[in-house]
Amino acid sequence: MMRKTAPILIVDDDVEDHVILEDYFSDLGLKHYLQFASDGKTALELLEGLADNELPEIIVLDLNMPILNGTQTLLELKRSLRYKEIPVIIYSTSENDNEKSKCLSFGALDYVVKPSDYESGMKTVQYLRSLVKNF
């Protein structure tokens, strides 16, 4: 059965980051892999409105967002019986090892620093794509 929703949910308040990721995915013919939310609260509301078979396969969270930041959203997701098994990738400009360790200890699958050039951006997209299994 074909999914009605995209397998990767990007949660980031920076619209420019949405556009950049969409461009990277489009370059690989994978634009349809993405759906976006602008903050953690909006992401949780979006997830609540989905049927179980429509939940994303991966959630990519920015750390610094208004309303519910990435860490708070990660904790909410991992506390939920419905969402705790969805892999969460933290996607941040911060290269702070303490922040990375904290996020991993809270249940994030990985911590990816936002790419600074096209080549590293494409590697990030290919990595995220490799985590999608049922699309």
C-alpha positions in Angstrom: 0.0 0.0 0.0 1.3 3.4 -0.9 1.8 5.9 1.9 -0.3 9.1 1.9 2.3 11.0 3.8 6.0 11.6 3.4 8.3 9.3 5.3 10.6 12.1 6.7 9.2 14.8 9.0 11.5 17.9 9.2 10.9 20.0 12.2 12.7 23.4 11.9 11.6 27.0 12.3 14.0 28.2 9.7 12.1 28.4 6.3 15.5 28.7 4.5 16.5 25.3 5.9 13.3 23.9 4.6 14.1 25.2 1.1 17.7 24.0 1.2 16.7 20.5 2.3 13.9 20.4 -0.3 16.4 21.4 -3.0 18.8 18.6 -1.9 16.0 16.0 -2.0 14.7 17.4 -5.3 18.2 17.0 -6.8 17.9 13.3 -6.1 14.2 13.1 -7.2 13.1 12.6 -3.6 11.2 15.8 -2.9 8.1 13.7 -2.0 10.0 12.2 0.9 9.6 15.4 3.0 6.9 17.0 5.1 7.6 20.0 7.4 6.6 21.5 10.7 7.9 24.8 12.0 8.2 23.9 15.7 7.8 21.0 18.1 4.3 21.8 19.1 3.2 21.9 15.5 5.0 18.7 14.8 3.2 16.9 17.7 -0.2 18.2 16.5 0.6 17.0 13.0 1.5 13.6 14.3 -1.7 13.4 16.4 -3.7 13.9 13.2 -2.1 11.0 11.4 -3.2 7.4 11.3 -0.7 4.9 12.6 0.2 3.8 9.0 0.8 7.4 8.1 3.4 8.3 10.7 6.8 9.3 9.4 9.6 6.8 9.4 12.1 9.4 10.6 11.7 12.7 12.4 14.5 15.3 11.9 14.6 17.9 14.7 16.3 21.3 14.8 17.4 22.1 18.4 16.7 25.8 18.5 13.1 26.5 17.9 10.4 28.5 19.5 7.5 27.1 21.6 8.9 23.5 22.0 12.6 23.3 21.1 14.3 20.2 19.7 15.3 18.7 23.1 11.8 19.2 24.6 10.2 17.7 21.4 12.6 14.7 21.5 11.6 14.1 25.2 7.9 14.3 24.3 8.3 11.9 21.4 10.3 9.3 23.4 7.7 9.5 26.3 4.9 8.6 23.9 4.1 4.9 23.4 2.9 5.9 19.9 6.0 7.8 18.8 8.9 6.4 20.8 9.9 3.9 18.2 10.2 6.5 15.4 13.9 7.3 14.9 14.8 10.9 15.7 17.8 12.7 14.1 18.9 15.9 15.7 19.8 18.4 13.0 21.6 21.4 14.3 24.2 24.0 13.6 25.7 23.3 17.0 28.8 21.1 17.2 28.7 21.1 21.0 29.6 17.6 22.2 27.7 18.0 25.4 24.5 18.9 23.5 25.1 15.9 21.3 25.6 13.5 24.2 22.5 14.9 25.9 20.4 14.3 22.8 21.7 10.8 22.3 21.0 10.0 26.0 17.4 11.2 25.6 16.9 8.7 22.7 18.0 10.4 19.5 19.3 8.0 16.9 21.9 10.4 15.7 23.0 14.0 15.8 23.8 15.6 12.5 25.5 19.0 12.1 23.7 21.0 9.4 25.8 20.9 6.2 27.8 24.0 5.2 28.2 23.1 1.5 26.4 21.2 -1.3 28.5 18.1 -1.1 28.0 17.6 2.6 24.3 18.4 2.2 23.9 15.7 -0.4 25.7 13.2 1.9 23.2 14.2 4.7 20.3 13.6 2.3 21.6 10.2 1.2 22.1 9.3 4.9 18.5 10.3 5.7 17.2 8.4 2.7 19.1 5.3 3.8 17.0 5.3 7.0 13.7 5.1 5.0 12.6 1.6 4.5 8.9 1.5 3.5 8.4 4.0 0.8 
